[in-house]
């Protein structure tokens, strides 16, 4: 496998937009649903938010099969830990496990960039991990080819102390903006939020209503 020459080249070849925000009462994750193979639209309704457990999820950006393999291994590790100890793995431990898998494969790297987010005993947490295993803690982040556009919306709209109710429309706006300007992102939008007690997939009708309100306001 040839390494991407630059991070910008990697973004161009990784068509998608994934977004995450840490809130005071949980975390919000969102993605588009288009899967591409170069300039070919391979599928229009791909689910890119992977539920690892009731309290943690991850987004998929990069080569779909490789991302699925990595996240399935993480899911199995979380289940094994819960079975053996009766406790939940922390979000940091899960992110570190994925980071170690990617770092250990750096000679023949998995082309995967993922956001891991959830709520554990320490509260809401989110980490992003690139294909070499580099791990960083984030309060808001976007990955994929549409990330520069989505980050512009997040930079303008995020503020400390934001709630899930306030963050969901921002995530929808960020992904929708990327869909309008990035050929690698498209079709519809998936959003989930995780609190201390619930894992919730935002209904499509609610997402459509947010977009209608956005259009009325001219945002």
C-alpha positions in Angstrom: 0.0 0.0 0.0 1.3 3.5 -0.9 1.1 6.1 1.8 -0.8 9.2 1.0 1.7 12.0 0.0 0.0 14.5 2.3 -2.9 14.8 4.7 -4.7 16.9 2.1 -4.3 14.0 -0.4 -5.7 11.6 2.2 -8.8 13.9 2.7 -9.4 14.0 -1.1 -9.4 10.2 -1.3 -11.6 9.8 1.8 -15.0 11.0 0.7 -17.2 11.6 3.7 -18.0 14.1 6.5 -18.2 13.0 10.1 -18.7 15.4 13.0 -18.6 15.1 16.8 -19.4 17.6 19.6 -18.9 17.1 23.4 -21.8 18.7 25.4 -22.3 19.2 29.1 -24.9 16.5 29.1 -23.5 14.0 26.6 -22.0 13.8 23.1 -23.4 14.2 19.6 -22.1 12.4 16.5 -23.2 12.9 12.9 -22.3 11.8 9.4 -23.4 11.9 5.8 -24.4 8.6 4.2 -22.6 8.6 0.8 -19.9 6.0 0.1 -17.5 6.7 -2.8 -14.9 4.9 -4.8 -12.9 7.7 -6.3 -15.4 9.8 -8.1 -17.9 6.9 -8.3 -20.8 6.9 -5.8 -20.7 3.3 -4.6 -23.7 3.6 -2.2 -26.1 6.3 -1.1 -27.2 5.0 2.3 -24.2 3.8 4.3 -24.4 3.9 8.1 -21.1 5.5 9.2 -21.9 5.7 13.0 -20.9 2.4 14.6 -22.5 1.6 18.0 -19.8 0.0 20.1 -22.0 -0.2 23.2 -25.0 1.6 24.8 -22.6 4.3 26.1 -20.1 4.7 23.2 -20.0 5.0 19.4 -17.5 5.7 16.7 -17.7 7.2 13.2 -16.2 5.6 10.1 -14.0 7.6 7.7 -11.6 6.0 5.2 -11.8 2.5 3.7 -15.1 1.0 4.9 -14.1 -2.6 5.2 -11.0 -1.6 7.2 -13.0 0.7 9.5 -15.5 -2.0 10.1 -12.8 -4.5 11.0 -11.2 -2.2 13.5 -14.4 -1.1 15.2 -15.7 -4.7 15.4 -12.5 -5.7 17.2 -13.1 -2.7 19.6 -16.7 -3.8 20.2 -15.6 -7.4 21.0 -12.9 -6.0 23.4 -15.5 -3.9 25.2 -17.9 -6.9 25.6 -15.0 -9.1 26.8 -14.0 -6.4 29.4 -17.5 -6.1 30.7 -17.9 -9.9 30.9 -14.6 -10.4 32.8 -14.8 -7.4 35.2 -18.5 -6.4 35.3 -17.5 -2.8 34.5 -17.5 -0.6 31.4 -14.3 0.3 29.6 -13.6 4.0 29.8 -13.9 6.0 26.5 -10.1 6.8 26.8 -9.3 3.0 27.1 -11.5 2.2 24.1 -9.8 5.0 22.0 -6.4 3.8 23.2 -7.2 0.2 22.2 -8.1 1.4 18.6 -5.0 3.6 18.5 -2.8 0.6 19.4 -4.4 -1.5 16.6 -3.7 1.2 14.1 -0.2 2.0 15.4 0.7 -1.7 15.3 -0.3 -1.9 11.6 1.6 1.2 10.5 3.8 -0.7 8.1 0.7 -1.7 6.2 -1.7 0.8 7.6 -5.4 0.7 7.8 -6.8 3.8 6.0 -9.1 4.7 8.9 -9.9 8.0 10.6 -12.4 7.6 13.4 -14.1 9.6 16.1 -14.7 7.7 19.3 -17.2 9.4 21.7 -19.4 8.5 24.7 -20.2 9.0 28.3 -18.4 7.1 31.1 -17.8 7.5 34.8 -15.7 10.7 34.1 -18.5 12.2 32.0 -18.7 13.0 28.2 -15.5 12.3 26.3 -14.4 12.3 22.7 -11.2 11.3 20.9 -10.1 11.3 17.3 -7.6 8.7 15.9 -5.9 8.8 12.5 -4.6 5.9 10.4 -1.2 5.9 12.1 -2.8 5.7 15.6 -2.3 9.3 16.6 -4.9 10.0 19.3 -6.1 13.4 20.5 -8.9 14.4 22.8 -11.4 16.9 21.3 -14.4 19.0 22.3 -15.5 19.3 18.6 -14.1 17.8 15.5 -14.8 16.8 11.9 -13.1 14.2 9.7 -13.2 13.3 6.0 -13.1 15.2 2.8 -15.8 17.6 3.9 -14.1 18.3 7.2 -12.7 21.8 6.3 -16.3 23.0 5.5 -17.9 21.3 8.6 -15.2 22.7 10.9 -16.0 26.2 9.7 -19.6 25.8 11.0 -18.3 24.2 14.3 -15.8 27.0 14.9 -18.5 29.6 14.4 -21.2 27.9 16.5 -19.6 25.9 19.3 -19.4 27.3 22.8 -18.5 26.0 26.2 -21.4 24.5 28.1 -23.5 23.6 25.0 -26.3 21.1 25.5 -27.3 18.2 23.3 -30.5 20.0 22.3 -28.4 22.9 21.1 -25.7 20.8 19.5 -27.8 18.6 17.3 -28.9 21.4 14.9 -25.2 22.5 14.7 -24.1 19.0 13.7 -26.9 18.9 11.1 -25.9 22.3 9.7 -22.2 21.3 9.6 -22.8 18.1 7.6 -25.4 19.8 5.3 -22.9 22.6 4.5 -20.3 19.9 3.6 -22.8 18.0 1.5 -23.5 21.1 -0.6 -19.8 21.8 -1.3 -17.9 18.5 -1.1 -18.5 15.9 -3.9 -17.3 13.2 -1.6 -20.1 13.8 0.9 -23.8 13.5 0.1 -27.3 12.0 0.3 -28.8 12.1 3.8 -27.6 12.8 7.4 -27.4 10.4 10.4 -27.1 11.9 13.9 -27.0 10.1 17.3 -26.5 11.4 20.8 -25.4 9.6 23.9 -26.2 10.6 27.5 -25.4 9.0 30.8 -28.5 6.8 30.4 -29.5 6.7 26.7 -28.2 6.0 23.2 -30.5 7.8 20.8 -30.7 8.0 17.0 -32.2 11.3 15.9 -35.3 10.6 13.7 -35.0 11.6 10.1 -38.1 13.8 10.4 -36.4 15.9 13.1 -33.3 16.3 10.9 -35.5 17.4 8.0 -37.3 19.9 10.2 -33.9 21.4 11.3 -32.9 21.8 7.6 -36.3 23.4 6.8 -35.7 25.9 9.7 -32.2 26.5 8.4 -33.5 27.3 4.9 -36.1 29.7 6.3 -33.5 31.6 8.3 -31.1 31.6 5.3 -28.3 29.9 7.2 
